[in-house]
Amino acid sequence: MEQPAKWRRSCSHGPLGRAPHACVALQRRASQSEASTAFNSKTFFVFANGIAAIISSVRQYHDLLRLVLERGQPRSDRTGTGTLSIFGAQARFDLRPEGPGFPLLTTKKLHLRSIIYELLWFLSGDSDTRYLRENKVTIWNEWADEKYEKDLGPVYGKQWRHWTGYSVRRVDHDANQIPLNLGGIDEQGNTKRVGRRELTDHGIDQIATVIDEIRRNPDSRRLIVSAWNVVDIDKMALPPCHALFQFYVQDGDLSCQLYQRSADLFLGVPFNIASYSLLTLMVAQVCDLKPGDFVHTFGDLHLYRNHLEQSREQLTRDYRPLPRMKLNPAVKNIDDFKFEDFELVGYDPHPAIKAPIAV
């Protein structure tokens, strides 16, 4: 297939001549002035032997916006707003000190305070929104309704730090019943055991467990934290959108890949990119590693219909250099981080673009 001159084939070469991570899944237009031009299906392809990743910091987010605007399919949704949606996409962000910078969007201003406090809230294991409101963060207010009041149920923080991944099962004491290898059974015939691991009253601390495993066995393929607890889904104000993340250590670099089942591209995804990039920096520091890549994998990637004009406005804006994120090097325990331990340097974004949230 011959490629038009106005499109360029590119691979994701890292800074300082590092080997390419992957070939670009979407072909970038050579001129940013053509940002509003529709995708040509004949020039849109994925390399069979490459990771389907859109590379180059802020640009790759813009590529996702273009992708959904031009190729997204109309879908209904639980909010009644309606979306344009695609299924399956991926982006990769280089977090290395010599890399392009911290992936906080520059084509619209993001509220860093909310991003940091929300992440600290997750890591605390809390699900009560009073902590956020006390720190002037309102991003979860829409879900703290009359049913859930201030507590959102067993959402992210509870699953990260206090996973109780079992359902209580009733076992009838029937002599003819085939024995079940479920562990200890209490006087009422109930069991609290999953797999080979006994559960305490506080559940499993996935964050502490994965950090310990990174330190002890960095080549493990089980460096995973999951928020998708099927036992608790119906008890949550909002089931986890960013459902599972995995760490990967190579040559002293710590990378993180997130699977996000549902991704609000205009409002949510910029926050998610920054939040999980920051989490990767924090875990790398407490594990005495360097940050590597943040890989963001999407399931249902969508733009709400009342975000389309705002997305097009953002695409008209020029990219600016990314800022740098500095962490207090004295912090060596994930639970010791405070808001004051983060310093963002050189953030010069375009003004924020307001858009309604779909609840």
Secondary structure by P-SEA (a helix, b strand, c coil): ccccccbbbbcccccccccccccccbbbbcccccccccccccccccccccccccccaaaaaaaaaaaaaccbbbbbcccccccccccccbbbbbccccccccccccccccaaaaaaaaaaaaaaccccaaaaaaaccccccccccccccccccccccccccccccccbbbbbbcccccccccccccccccccccccccccccccaaaaaaaaaaaccccccccccccccccccccccccccccbbbbbbcccbbbbbbbbccccccccaaaaaaaaaaaaaaaaaaacccccbbbbbbccccccccaaaaaaaaaaccccbbbbbbcccccccccccccccccccccccccbbbbbbcc
